[in-house]
Amino acid sequence: MGSLNAFLHPEQTENREVFVSNRFKENGKPVPFVIRPITQQENEGLIKKYTKRDKKGNETFDRVAYNQELNSSSGGRTRT
């Protein structure tokens, strides 16, 4: 990699359609899933949502719920 700046400021990519399996068909044709990148702001919101602090100040992070919402928010939807 030539520049750290390029790594720190990646270009926002477009949604991408992918065929995850030929088993998902509509009218005999495979149905693509639409994968979209999430923004850092969306990611920070999810992290904040699933980070809890108890009365003693100890933080816990619900990694399973975070991953489930991250996956559902970034893809898995079919094109409509």
PDB file with SEQRES, HELIX, SHEET and CRYST1 records, atoms N, CA, C and O in Angstrom:
SEQRES   1 A   80  MET GLY SER LEU ASN ALA PHE LEU HIS PRO GLU GLN THR          
SEQRES   2 A   80  GLU ASN ARG GLU VAL PHE VAL SER ASN ARG PHE LYS GLU          
SEQRES   3 A   80  ASN GLY LYS PRO VAL PRO PHE VAL ILE ARG PRO ILE THR          
SEQRES   4 A   80  GLN GLN GLU ASN GLU GLY LEU ILE LYS LYS TYR THR LYS          
SEQRES   5 A   80  ARG ASP LYS LYS GLY ASN GLU THR PHE ASP ARG VAL ALA          
SEQRES   6 A   80  TYR ASN GLN GLU LEU ASN SER SER SER GLY GLY ARG THR          
SEQRES   7 A   80  ARG THR                                                      
HELIX    1 AA1 LEU A    4  LEU A    8  1                                   5    
HELIX    2 AA2 GLN A   40  LYS A   49  1                                  10    
HELIX    3 AA3 ARG A   63  SER A   74  1                                  12    
SHEET    1 AA1 3 ARG A  16  VAL A  18  0                                        
SHEET    2 AA1 3 PHE A  33  ILE A  35 -1                                        
SHEET    3 AA1 3 ARG A  77  THR A  78 -1                                        
SHEET    1 AA2 2 LYS A  25  GLU A  26  0                                        
SHEET    2 AA2 2 LYS A  29  PRO A  30 -1                                        
SHEET    1 AA3 2 THR A  51  ARG A  53  0                                        
SHEET    2 AA3 2 GLU A  59  PHE A  61 -1                                        
CRYST1    1.000    1.000    1.000  90.00  90.00  90.00 P 1           1          
ATOM      1  N   MET A   1       0.853  -1.167   0.000  1.00  0.00           N  
ATOM      2  CA  MET A   1       0.000   0.000   0.000  1.00  0.00           C  
ATOM      3  C   MET A   1       0.898   1.229   0.000  1.00  0.00           C  
ATOM      4  O   MET A   1       1.853   1.324   0.771  1.00  0.00           O  
ATOM      5  N   GLY A   2       0.572   2.159  -0.876  1.00  0.00           N  
ATOM      6  CA  GLY A   2       1.414   3.320  -1.031  1.00  0.00           C  
ATOM      7  C   GLY A   2       1.170   4.417  -0.022  1.00  0.00           C  
ATOM      8  O   GLY A   2       2.100   5.144   0.327  1.00  0.00           O  
ATOM      9  N   SER A   3      -0.057   4.559   0.459  1.00  0.00           N  
ATOM     10  CA  SER A   3      -0.363   5.705   1.295  1.00  0.00           C  
ATOM     11  C   SER A   3      -1.274   5.309   2.452  1.00  0.00           C  
ATOM     12  O   SER A   3      -2.283   4.629   2.265  1.00  0.00           O  
ATOM     13  N   LEU A   4      -0.902   5.743   3.634  1.00  0.00           N  
ATOM     14  CA  LEU A   4      -1.748   5.504   4.800  1.00  0.00           C  
ATOM     15  C   LEU A   4      -3.046   6.290   4.670  1.00  0.00           C  
ATOM     16  O   LEU A   4      -4.090   5.841   5.144  1.00  0.00           O  
ATOM     17  N   ASN A   5      -2.993   7.440   4.043  1.00  0.00           N  
ATOM     18  CA  ASN A   5      -4.185   8.266   3.848  1.00  0.00           C  
ATOM     19  C   ASN A   5      -5.249   7.501   3.047  1.00  0.00           C  
ATOM     20  O   ASN A   5      -6.437   7.593   3.356  1.00  0.00           O  
ATOM     21  N   ALA A   6      -4.835   6.756   2.034  1.00  0.00           N  
ATOM     22  CA  ALA A   6      -5.782   5.980   1.232  1.00  0.00           C  
ATOM     23  C   ALA A   6      -6.437   4.898   2.084  1.00  0.00           C  
ATOM     24  O   ALA A   6      -7.615   4.590   1.898  1.00  0.00           O  
ATOM     25  N   PHE A   7      -5.695   4.329   3.002  1.00  0.00           N  
ATOM     26  CA  PHE A   7      -6.236   3.298   3.887  1.00  0.00           C  
ATOM     27  C   PHE A   7      -7.219   3.894   4.892  1.00  0.00           C  
ATOM     28  O   PHE A   7      -8.250   3.291   5.188  1.00  0.00           O  
ATOM     29  N   LEU A   8      -6.906   5.057   5.407  1.00  0.00           N  
ATOM     30  CA  LEU A   8      -7.742   5.687   6.428  1.00  0.00           C  
ATOM     31  C   LEU A   8      -9.005   6.323   5.860  1.00  0.00           C  
ATOM     32  O   LEU A   8      -9.967   6.545   6.595  1.00  0.00           O  
ATOM     33  N   HIS A   9      -9.015   6.616   4.574  1.00  0.00           N  
ATOM     34  CA  HIS A   9     -10.170   7.267   3.948  1.00  0.00           C  
ATOM     35  C   HIS A   9     -10.610   6.494   2.707  1.00  0.00           C  
ATOM     36  O   HIS A   9     -10.440   6.968   1.584  1.00  0.00           O  
ATOM     37  N   PRO A  10     -11.178   5.300   2.912  1.00  0.00           N  
ATOM     38  CA  PRO A  10     -11.592   4.506   1.746  1.00  0.00           C  
ATOM     39  C   PRO A  10     -12.800   5.136   1.060  1.00  0.00           C  
ATOM     40  O   PRO A  10     -13.580   5.863   1.676  1.00  0.00           O  
ATOM     41  N   GLU A  11     -12.932   4.841  -0.211  1.00  0.00           N  
ATOM     42  CA  GLU A  11     -14.092   5.327  -0.961  1.00  0.00           C  
ATOM     43  C   GLU A  11     -15.328   4.548  -0.540  1.00  0.00           C  
ATOM     44  O   GLU A  11     -15.260   3.350  -0.266  1.00  0.00           O  
ATOM     45  N   GLN A  12     -16.457   5.242  -0.492  1.00  0.00           N  
ATOM     46  CA  GLN A  12     -17.722   4.565  -0.189  1.00  0.00           C  
ATOM     47  C   GLN A  12     -18.109   3.752  -1.410  1.00  0.00           C  
ATOM     48  O   GLN A  12     -18.162   4.275  -2.524  1.00  0.00           O  
ATOM     49  N   THR A  13     -18.377   2.482  -1.201  1.00  0.00           N  
ATOM     50  CA  THR A  13     -18.736   1.618  -2.317  1.00  0.00           C  
ATOM     51  C   THR A  13     -20.247   1.523  -2.447  1.00  0.00           C  
ATOM     52  O   THR A  13     -20.995   1.816  -1.514  1.00  0.00           O  
ATOM     53  N   GLU A  14     -20.657   1.117  -3.595  1.00  0.00           N  
ATOM     54  CA  GLU A  14     -22.081   0.965  -3.887  1.00  0.00           C  
ATOM     55  C   GLU A  14     -22.579  -0.380  -3.365  1.00  0.00           C  
ATOM     56  O   GLU A  14     -21.798  -1.255  -2.992  1.00  0.00           O  
ATOM     57  N   ASN A  15     -23.882  -0.512  -3.351  1.00  0.00           N  
ATOM     58  CA  ASN A  15     -24.476  -1.803  -3.023  1.00  0.00           C  
ATOM     59  C   ASN A  15     -24.030  -2.823  -4.056  1.00  0.00           C  
ATOM     60  O   ASN A  15     -23.795  -2.488  -5.217  1.00  0.00           O  
ATOM     61  N   ARG A  16     -23.916  -4.062  -3.622  1.00  0.00           N  
ATOM     62  CA  ARG A  16     -23.468  -5.113  -4.528  1.00  0.00           C  
ATOM     63  C   ARG A  16     -24.465  -6.265  -4.489  1.00  0.00           C  
ATOM     64  O   ARG A  16     -24.898  -6.689  -3.418  1.00  0.00           O  
ATOM     65  N   GLU A  17     -24.820  -6.760  -5.655  1.00  0.00           N  
ATOM     66  CA  GLU A  17     -25.701  -7.917  -5.748  1.00  0.00           C  
ATOM     67  C   GLU A  17     -24.839  -9.166  -5.892  1.00  0.00           C  
ATOM     68  O   GLU A  17     -23.949  -9.228  -6.740  1.00  0.00           O  
ATOM     69  N   VAL A  18     -25.118 -10.165  -5.044  1.00  0.00           N  
ATOM     70  CA  VAL A  18     -24.375 -11.419  -5.107  1.00  0.00           C  
ATOM     71  C   VAL A  18     -25.360 -12.578  -5.103  1.00  0.00           C  
ATOM     72  O   VAL A  18     -26.428 -12.510  -4.496  1.00  0.00           O  
ATOM     73  N   PHE A  19     -24.981 -13.620  -5.781  1.00  0.00           N  
ATOM     74  CA  PHE A  19     -25.779 -14.833  -5.799  1.00  0.00           C  
ATOM     75  C   PHE A  19     -25.146 -15.790  -4.791  1.00  0.00           C  
ATOM     76  O   PHE A  19     -24.068 -16.333  -5.033  1.00  0.00           O  
ATOM     77  N   VAL A  20     -25.818 -15.993  -3.666  1.00  0.00           N  
ATOM     78  CA  VAL A  20     -25.254 -16.839  -2.618  1.00  0.00           C  
ATOM     79  C   VAL A  20     -25.549 -18.314  -2.845  1.00  0.00           C  
ATOM     80  O   VAL A  20     -24.836 -19.182  -2.341  1.00  0.00           O  
ATOM     81  N   SER A  21     -26.603 -18.592  -3.607  1.00  0.00           N  
ATOM     82  CA  SER A  21     -26.952 -19.980  -3.872  1.00  0.00           C  
ATOM     83  C   SER A  21     -27.939 -20.034  -5.033  1.00  0.00           C  
ATOM     84  O   SER A  21     -28.736 -19.116  -5.228  1.00  0.00           O  
ATOM     85  N   ASN A  22     -27.878 -21.105  -5.788  1.00  0.00           N  
ATOM     86  CA  ASN A  22     -28.859 -21.314  -6.850  1.00  0.00           C  
ATOM     87  C   ASN A  22     -30.177 -21.851  -6.299  1.00  0.00           C  
ATOM     88  O   ASN A  22     -31.140 -22.021  -7.046  1.00  0.00           O  
ATOM     89  N   ARG A  23     -30.221 -22.115  -5.004  1.00  0.00           N  
ATOM     90  CA  ARG A  23     -31.439 -22.644  -4.384  1.00  0.00           C  
ATOM     91  C   ARG A  23     -32.512 -21.563  -4.221  1.00  0.00           C  
ATOM     92  O   ARG A  23     -33.696 -21.884  -4.122  1.00  0.00           O  
ATOM     93  N   PHE A  24     -32.117 -20.301  -4.192  1.00  0.00           N  
ATOM     94  CA  PHE A  24     -33.078 -19.207  -4.038  1.00  0.00           C  
ATOM     95  C   PHE A  24     -33.484 -18.727  -5.418  1.00  0.00           C  
ATOM     96  O   PHE A  24     -32.737 -18.006  -6.079  1.00  0.00           O  
ATOM     97  N   LYS A  25     -34.665 -19.129  -5.849  1.00  0.00           N  
ATOM     98  CA  LYS A  25     -35.107 -18.820  -7.205  1.00  0.00           C  
ATOM     99  C   LYS A  25     -36.457 -18.129  -7.200  1.00  0.00           C  
ATOM    100  O   LYS A  25     -37.294 -18.334  -6.321  1.00  0.00           O  
ATOM    101  N   GLU A  26     -36.631 -17.312  -8.208  1.00  0.00           N  
ATOM    102  CA  GLU A  26     -37.906 -16.646  -8.456  1.00  0.00           C  
ATOM    103  C   GLU A  26     -38.130 -16.701  -9.955  1.00  0.00           C  
ATOM    104  O   GLU A  26     -37.297 -16.230 -10.729  1.00  0.00           O  
ATOM    105  N   ASN A  27     -39.249 -17.273 -10.366  1.00  0.00           N  
ATOM    106  CA  ASN A  27     -39.550 -17.462 -11.782  1.00  0.00           C  
ATOM    107  C   ASN A  27     -38.449 -18.250 -12.493  1.00  0.00           C  
ATOM    108  O   ASN A  27     -38.145 -17.998 -13.659  1.00  0.00           O  
ATOM    109  N   GLY A  28     -37.857 -19.207 -11.773  1.00  0.00           N  
ATOM    110  CA  GLY A  28     -36.837 -20.066 -12.357  1.00  0.00           C  
ATOM    111  C   GLY A  28     -35.444 -19.468 -12.414  1.00  0.00           C  
ATOM    112  O   GLY A  28     -34.515 -20.138 -12.863  1.00  0.00           O  
ATOM    113  N   LYS A  29     -35.267 -18.227 -11.974  1.00  0.00           N  
ATOM    114  CA  LYS A  29     -33.953 -17.571 -12.014  1.00  0.00           C  
ATOM    115  C   LYS A  29     -33.432 -17.353 -10.593  1.00  0.00           C  
ATOM    116  O   LYS A  29     -34.204 -17.057  -9.681  1.00  0.00           O  
ATOM    117  N   PRO A  30     -32.113 -17.502 -10.411  1.00  0.00           N  
ATOM    118  CA  PRO A  30     -31.542 -17.249  -9.085  1.00  0.00           C  
ATOM    119  C   PRO A  30     -31.794 -15.797  -8.646  1.00  0.00           C  
ATOM    120  O   PRO A  30     -31.735 -14.873  -9.458  1.00  0.00           O  
ATOM    121  N   VAL A  31     -32.072 -15.618  -7.362  1.00  0.00           N  
ATOM    122  CA  VAL A  31     -32.345 -14.284  -6.812  1.00  0.00           C  
ATOM    123  C   VAL A  31     -31.080 -13.773  -6.122  1.00  0.00           C  
ATOM    124  O   VAL A  31     -30.534 -14.450  -5.251  1.00  0.00           O  
ATOM    125  N   PRO A  32     -30.611 -12.583  -6.507  1.00  0.00           N  
ATOM    126  CA  PRO A  32     -29.411 -12.040  -5.850  1.00  0.00           C  
ATOM    127  C   PRO A  32     -29.752 -11.425  -4.493  1.00  0.00           C  
ATOM    128  O   PRO A  32     -30.851 -10.912  -4.283  1.00  0.00           O  
ATOM    129  N   PHE A  33     -28.800 -11.487  -3.597  1.00  0.00           N  
ATOM    130  CA  PHE A  33     -28.887 -10.767  -2.339  1.00  0.00           C  
ATOM    131  C   PHE A  33     -28.187  -9.435  -2.538  1.00  0.00           C  
ATOM    132  O   PHE A  33     -27.202  -9.353  -3.272  1.00  0.00           O  
ATOM    133  N   VAL A  34     -28.688  -8.390  -1.889  1.00  0.00           N  
ATOM    134  CA  VAL A  34     -28.073  -7.076  -1.992  1.00  0.00           C  
ATOM    135  C   VAL A  34     -27.266  -6.836  -0.720  1.00  0.00           C  
ATOM    136  O   VAL A  34     -27.807  -6.828   0.386  1.00  0.00           O  
ATOM    137  N   ILE A  35     -25.969  -6.641  -0.899  1.00  0.00           N  
ATOM    138  CA  ILE A  35     -25.065  -6.371   0.211  1.00  0.00           C  
ATOM    139  C   ILE A  35     -24.702  -4.895   0.146  1.00  0.00           C  
ATOM    140  O   ILE A  35     -24.293  -4.389  -0.899  1.00  0.00           O  
ATOM    141  N   ARG A  36     -24.856  -4.214   1.270  1.00  0.00           N  
ATOM    142  CA  ARG A  36     -24.488  -2.802   1.284  1.00  0.00           C  
ATOM    143  C   ARG A  36     -23.498  -2.534   2.404  1.00  0.00           C  
ATOM    144  O   ARG A  36     -23.611  -3.112   3.484  1.00  0.00           O  
ATOM    145  N   PRO A  37     -22.535  -1.670   2.158  1.00  0.00           N  
ATOM    146  CA  PRO A  37     -21.602  -1.321   3.226  1.00  0.00           C  
ATOM    147  C   PRO A  37     -22.303  -0.417   4.237  1.00  0.00           C  
ATOM    148  O   PRO A  37     -23.172   0.376   3.874  1.00  0.00           O  
ATOM    149  N   ILE A  38     -21.926  -0.541   5.489  1.00  0.00           N  
ATOM    150  CA  ILE A  38     -22.480   0.381   6.474  1.00  0.00           C  
ATOM    151  C   ILE A  38     -21.443   1.461   6.750  1.00  0.00           C  
ATOM    152  O   ILE A  38     -20.243   1.252   6.569  1.00  0.00           O  
ATOM    153  N   THR A  39     -21.918   2.595   7.182  1.00  0.00           N  
ATOM    154  CA  THR A  39     -21.010   3.702   7.491  1.00  0.00           C  
ATOM    155  C   THR A  39     -20.424   3.512   8.882  1.00  0.00           C  
ATOM    156  O   THR A  39     -20.935   2.730   9.685  1.00  0.00           O  
ATOM    157  N   GLN A  40     -19.361   4.228   9.150  1.00  0.00           N  
ATOM    158  CA  GLN A  40     -18.770   4.170  10.482  1.00  0.00           C  
ATOM    159  C   GLN A  40     -19.747   4.704  11.527  1.00  0.00           C  
ATOM    160  O   GLN A  40     -19.757   4.230  12.663  1.00  0.00           O  
ATOM    161  N   GLN A  41     -20.565   5.683  11.153  1.00  0.00           N  
ATOM    162  CA  GLN A  41     -21.557   6.210  12.085  1.00  0.00           C  
ATOM    163  C   GLN A  41     -22.591   5.136  12.450  1.00  0.00           C  
ATOM    164  O   GLN A  41     -22.985   5.019  13.611  1.00  0.00           O  
ATOM    165  N   GLU A  42     -23.024   4.357  11.457  1.00  0.00           N  
ATOM    166  CA  GLU A  42     -23.964   3.269  11.730  1.00  0.00           C  
ATOM    167  C   GLU A  42     -23.330   2.231  12.647  1.00  0.00           C  
ATOM    168  O   GLU A  42     -23.976   1.734  13.570  1.00  0.00           O  
ATOM    169  N   ASN A  43     -22.068   1.905  12.395  1.00  0.00           N  
ATOM    170  CA  ASN A  43     -21.360   0.938  13.216  1.00  0.00           C  
ATOM    171  C   ASN A  43     -21.213   1.440  14.656  1.00  0.00           C  
ATOM    172  O   ASN A  43     -21.429   0.685  15.604  1.00  0.00           O  
ATOM    173  N   GLU A  44     -20.850   2.701  14.815  1.00  0.00           N  
ATOM    174  CA  GLU A  44     -20.717   3.267  16.154  1.00  0.00           C  
ATOM    175  C   GLU A  44     -22.044   3.253  16.902  1.00  0.00           C  
ATOM    176  O   GLU A  44     -22.075   3.026  18.112  1.00  0.00           O  
ATOM    177  N   GLY A  45     -23.144   3.494  16.185  1.00  0.00           N  
ATOM    178  CA  GLY A  45     -24.463   3.429  16.800  1.00  0.00           C  
ATOM    179  C   GLY A  45     -24.786   2.029  17.294  1.00  0.00           C  
ATOM    180  O   GLY A  45     -25.350   1.862  18.375  1.00  0.00           O  
ATOM    181  N   LEU A  46     -24.429   1.019  16.503  1.00  0.00           N  
ATOM    182  CA  LEU A  46     -24.647  -0.367  16.917  1.00  0.00           C  
ATOM    183  C   LEU A  46     -23.787  -0.724  18.130  1.00  0.00           C  
ATOM    184  O   LEU A  46     -24.253  -1.388  19.057  1.00  0.00           O  
ATOM    185  N   ILE A  47     -22.546  -0.285  18.115  1.00  0.00           N  
ATOM    186  CA  ILE A  47     -21.661  -0.557  19.249  1.00  0.00           C  
ATOM    187  C   ILE A  47     -22.228   0.079  20.510  1.00  0.00           C  
ATOM    188  O   ILE A  47     -22.256  -0.548  21.570  1.00  0.00           O  
ATOM    189  N   LYS A  48     -22.674   1.309  20.396  1.00  0.00           N  
ATOM    190  CA  LYS A  48     -23.247   2.005  21.549  1.00  0.00           C  
ATOM    191  C   LYS A  48     -24.519   1.301  22.041  1.00  0.00           C  
ATOM    192  O   LYS A  48     -24.742   1.173  23.245  1.00  0.00           O  
ATOM    193  N   LYS A  49     -25.338   0.854  21.104  1.00  0.00           N  
ATOM    194  CA  LYS A  49     -26.595   0.185  21.448  1.00  0.00           C  
ATOM    195  C   LYS A  49     -26.352  -1.087  22.249  1.00  0.00           C  
ATOM    196  O   LYS A  49     -27.115  -1.398  23.164  1.00  0.00           O  
ATOM    197  N   TYR A  50     -25.302  -1.822  21.916  1.00  0.00           N  
ATOM    198  CA  TYR A  50     -25.069  -3.123  22.537  1.00  0.00           C  
ATOM    199  C   TYR A  50     -23.974  -3.099  23.608  1.00  0.00           C  
ATOM    200  O   TYR A  50     -23.546  -4.152  24.083  1.00  0.00           O  
ATOM    201  N   THR A  51     -23.528  -1.920  23.980  1.00  0.00           N  
ATOM    202  CA  THR A  51     -22.598  -1.778  25.093  1.00  0.00           C  
ATOM    203  C   THR A  51     -23.372  -1.260  26.288  1.00  0.00           C  
ATOM    204  O   THR A  51     -23.983  -0.193  26.228  1.00  0.00           O  
ATOM    205  N   LYS A  52     -23.347  -2.009  27.361  1.00  0.00           N  
ATOM    206  CA  LYS A  52     -24.074  -1.637  28.579  1.00  0.00           C  
ATOM    207  C   LYS A  52     -23.077  -1.448  29.718  1.00  0.00           C  
ATOM    208  O   LYS A  52     -22.042  -2.112  29.778  1.00  0.00           O  
ATOM    209  N   ARG A  53     -23.412  -0.526  30.616  1.00  0.00           N  
ATOM    210  CA  ARG A  53     -22.581  -0.265  31.777  1.00  0.00           C  
ATOM    211  C   ARG A  53     -23.412  -0.502  33.031  1.00  0.00           C  
ATOM    212  O   ARG A  53     -24.527   0.007  33.152  1.00  0.00           O  
ATOM    213  N   ASP A  54     -22.869  -1.273  33.959  1.00  0.00           N  
ATOM    214  CA  ASP A  54     -23.598  -1.522  35.198  1.00  0.00           C  
ATOM    215  C   ASP A  54     -23.338  -0.403  36.209  1.00  0.00           C  
ATOM    216  O   ASP A  54     -22.621   0.551  35.907  1.00  0.00           O  
ATOM    217  N   LYS A  55     -23.913  -0.516  37.390  1.00  0.00           N  
ATOM    218  CA  LYS A  55     -23.805   0.532  38.409  1.00  0.00           C  
ATOM    219  C   LYS A  55     -22.379   0.724  38.901  1.00  0.00           C  
ATOM    220  O   LYS A  55     -22.031   1.793  39.403  1.00  0.00           O  
ATOM    221  N   LYS A  56     -21.553  -0.310  38.759  1.00  0.00           N  
ATOM    222  CA  LYS A  56     -20.154  -0.224  39.187  1.00  0.00           C  
ATOM    223  C   LYS A  56     -19.248   0.357  38.106  1.00  0.00           C  
ATOM    224  O   LYS A  56     -18.059   0.573  38.337  1.00  0.00           O  
ATOM    225  N   GLY A  57     -19.815   0.609  36.923  1.00  0.00           N  
ATOM    226  CA  GLY A  57     -19.031   1.164  35.828  1.00  0.00           C  
ATOM    227  C   GLY A  57     -18.418   0.124  34.914  1.00  0.00           C  
ATOM    228  O   GLY A  57     -17.656   0.476  34.013  1.00  0.00           O  
ATOM    229  N   ASN A  58     -18.725  -1.144  35.119  1.00  0.00           N  
ATOM    230  CA  ASN A  58     -18.197  -2.207  34.256  1.00  0.00           C  
ATOM    231  C   ASN A  58     -19.006  -2.265  32.968  1.00  0.00           C  
ATOM    232  O   ASN A  58     -20.237  -2.245  32.990  1.00  0.00           O  
ATOM    233  N   GLU A  59     -18.307  -2.336  31.861  1.00  0.00           N  
ATOM    234  CA  GLU A  59     -18.969  -2.414  30.562  1.00  0.00           C  
ATOM    235  C   GLU A  59     -19.080  -3.858  30.096  1.00  0.00           C  
ATOM    236  O   GLU A  59     -18.168  -4.661  30.290  1.00  0.00           O  
ATOM    237  N   THR A  60     -20.213  -4.170  29.480  1.00  0.00           N  
ATOM    238  CA  THR A  60     -20.388  -5.462  28.821  1.00  0.00           C  
ATOM    239  C   THR A  60     -20.867  -5.183  27.402  1.00  0.00           C  
ATOM    240  O   THR A  60     -21.598  -4.225  27.148  1.00  0.00           O  
ATOM    241  N   PHE A  61     -20.444  -6.031  26.501  1.00  0.00           N  
ATOM    242  CA  PHE A  61     -20.793  -5.860  25.095  1.00  0.00           C  
ATOM    243  C   PHE A  61     -21.479  -7.120  24.618  1.00  0.00           C  
ATOM    244  O   PHE A  61     -20.909  -8.207  24.706  1.00  0.00           O  
ATOM    245  N   ASP A  62     -22.709  -6.989  24.107  1.00  0.00           N  
ATOM    246  CA  ASP A  62     -23.472  -8.126  23.599  1.00  0.00           C  
ATOM    247  C   ASP A  62     -23.063  -8.374  22.149  1.00  0.00           C  
ATOM    248  O   ASP A  62     -23.679  -7.871  21.209  1.00  0.00           O  
ATOM    249  N   ARG A  63     -22.009  -9.162  22.004  1.00  0.00           N  
ATOM    250  CA  ARG A  63     -21.425  -9.406  20.685  1.00  0.00           C  
ATOM    251  C   ARG A  63     -22.368 -10.142  19.756  1.00  0.00           C  
ATOM    252  O   ARG A  63     -22.395  -9.871  18.555  1.00  0.00           O  
ATOM    253  N   VAL A  64     -23.147 -11.075  20.300  1.00  0.00           N  
ATOM    254  CA  VAL A  64     -24.066 -11.861  19.475  1.00  0.00           C  
ATOM    255  C   VAL A  64     -25.148 -10.959  18.885  1.00  0.00           C  
ATOM    256  O   VAL A  64     -25.402 -11.013  17.682  1.00  0.00           O  
ATOM    257  N   ALA A  65     -25.786 -10.137  19.708  1.00  0.00           N  
ATOM    258  CA  ALA A  65     -26.833  -9.236  19.219  1.00  0.00           C  
ATOM    259  C   ALA A  65     -26.258  -8.212  18.245  1.00  0.00           C  
ATOM    260  O   ALA A  65     -26.891  -7.884  17.242  1.00  0.00           O  
ATOM    261  N   TYR A  66     -25.044  -7.702  18.541  1.00  0.00           N  
ATOM    262  CA  TYR A  66     -24.378  -6.756  17.643  1.00  0.00           C  
ATOM    263  C   TYR A  66     -24.165  -7.389  16.270  1.00  0.00           C  
ATOM    264  O   TYR A  66     -24.489  -6.781  15.250  1.00  0.00           O  
ATOM    265  N   ASN A  67     -23.622  -8.607  16.238  1.00  0.00           N  
ATOM    266  CA  ASN A  67     -23.355  -9.281  14.964  1.00  0.00           C  
ATOM    267  C   ASN A  67     -24.639  -9.573  14.199  1.00  0.00           C  
ATOM    268  O   ASN A  67     -24.675  -9.455  12.975  1.00  0.00           O  
ATOM    269  N   GLN A  68     -25.689  -9.951  14.914  1.00  0.00           N  
ATOM    270  CA  GLN A  68     -26.957 -10.228  14.245  1.00  0.00           C  
ATOM    271  C   GLN A  68     -27.499  -8.963  13.588  1.00  0.00           C  
ATOM    272  O   GLN A  68     -27.936  -9.006  12.437  1.00  0.00           O  
ATOM    273  N   GLU A  69     -27.479  -7.849  14.296  1.00  0.00           N  
ATOM    274  CA  GLU A  69     -28.001  -6.619  13.705  1.00  0.00           C  
ATOM    275  C   GLU A  69     -27.076  -6.082  12.615  1.00  0.00           C  
ATOM    276  O   GLU A  69     -27.546  -5.539  11.615  1.00  0.00           O  
ATOM    277  N   LEU A  70     -25.777  -6.227  12.801  1.00  0.00           N  
ATOM    278  CA  LEU A  70     -24.824  -5.806  11.779  1.00  0.00           C  
ATOM    279  C   LEU A  70     -25.071  -6.567  10.483  1.00  0.00           C  
ATOM    280  O   LEU A  70     -25.105  -5.972   9.406  1.00  0.00           O  
ATOM    281  N   ASN A  71     -25.242  -7.867  10.585  1.00  0.00           N  
ATOM    282  CA  ASN A  71     -25.481  -8.684   9.399  1.00  0.00           C  
ATOM    283  C   ASN A  71     -26.815  -8.345   8.734  1.00  0.00           C  
ATOM    284  O   ASN A  71     -26.903  -8.285   7.507  1.00  0.00           O  
ATOM    285  N   SER A  72     -27.824  -8.129   9.524  1.00  0.00           N  
ATOM    286  CA  SER A  72     -29.135  -7.834   8.931  1.00  0.00           C  
ATOM    287  C   SER A  72     -29.184  -6.435   8.348  1.00  0.00           C  
ATOM    288  O   SER A  72     -29.950  -6.187   7.417  1.00  0.00           O  
ATOM    289  N   SER A  73     -28.385  -5.513   8.870  1.00  0.00           N  
ATOM    290  CA  SER A  73     -28.420  -4.151   8.348  1.00  0.00           C  
ATOM    291  C   SER A  73     -27.547  -3.967   7.110  1.00  0.00           C  
ATOM    292  O   SER A  73     -27.762  -3.038   6.331  1.00  0.00           O  
ATOM    293  N   SER A  74     -26.564  -4.846   6.924  1.00  0.00           N  
ATOM    294  CA  SER A  74     -25.668  -4.661   5.786  1.00  0.00           C  
ATOM    295  C   SER A  74     -25.980  -5.551   4.591  1.00  0.00           C  
ATOM    296  O   SER A  74     -25.416  -5.361   3.514  1.00  0.00           O  
ATOM    297  N   GLY A  75     -26.862  -6.508   4.769  1.00  0.00           N  
ATOM    298  CA  GLY A  75     -27.122  -7.343   3.608  1.00  0.00           C  
ATOM    299  C   GLY A  75     -28.160  -8.393   3.887  1.00  0.00           C  
ATOM    300  O   GLY A  75     -28.863  -8.373   4.898  1.00  0.00           O  
ATOM    301  N   GLY A  76     -28.228  -9.308   2.953  1.00  0.00           N  
ATOM    302  CA  GLY A  76     -29.155 -10.396   3.081  1.00  0.00           C  
ATOM    303  C   GLY A  76     -30.530 -10.080   2.505  1.00  0.00           C  
ATOM    304  O   GLY A  76     -31.396 -10.953   2.453  1.00  0.00           O  
ATOM    305  N   ARG A  77     -30.732  -8.867   2.081  1.00  0.00           N  
ATOM    306  CA  ARG A  77     -32.021  -8.519   1.494  1.00  0.00           C  
ATOM    307  C   ARG A  77     -31.986  -8.801  -0.002  1.00  0.00           C  
ATOM    308  O   ARG A  77     -30.975  -8.586  -0.671  1.00  0.00           O  
ATOM    309  N   THR A  78     -33.077  -9.272  -0.490  1.00  0.00           N  
ATOM    310  CA  THR A  78     -33.138  -9.490  -1.929  1.00  0.00           C  
ATOM    311  C   THR A  78     -33.647  -8.222  -2.595  1.00  0.00           C  
ATOM    312  O   THR A  78     -34.290  -7.377  -1.972  1.00  0.00           O  
ATOM    313  N   ARG A  79     -33.346  -8.120  -3.848  1.00  0.00           N  
ATOM    314  CA  ARG A  79     -33.758  -6.966  -4.627  1.00  0.00           C  
ATOM    315  C   ARG A  79     -35.276  -6.992  -4.801  1.00  0.00           C  
ATOM    316  O   ARG A  79     -35.857  -8.048  -5.047  1.00  0.00           O  
ATOM    317  N   THR A  80     -35.916  -5.829  -4.672  1.00  0.00           N  
ATOM    318  CA  THR A  80     -37.374  -5.761  -4.862  1.00  0.00           C  
ATOM    319  C   THR A  80     -37.714  -4.911  -6.055  1.00  0.00           C  
ATOM    320  O   THR A  80     -38.890  -4.736  -6.374  1.00  0.00           O  
TER     321      THR A  80                                                      
END                                                                             
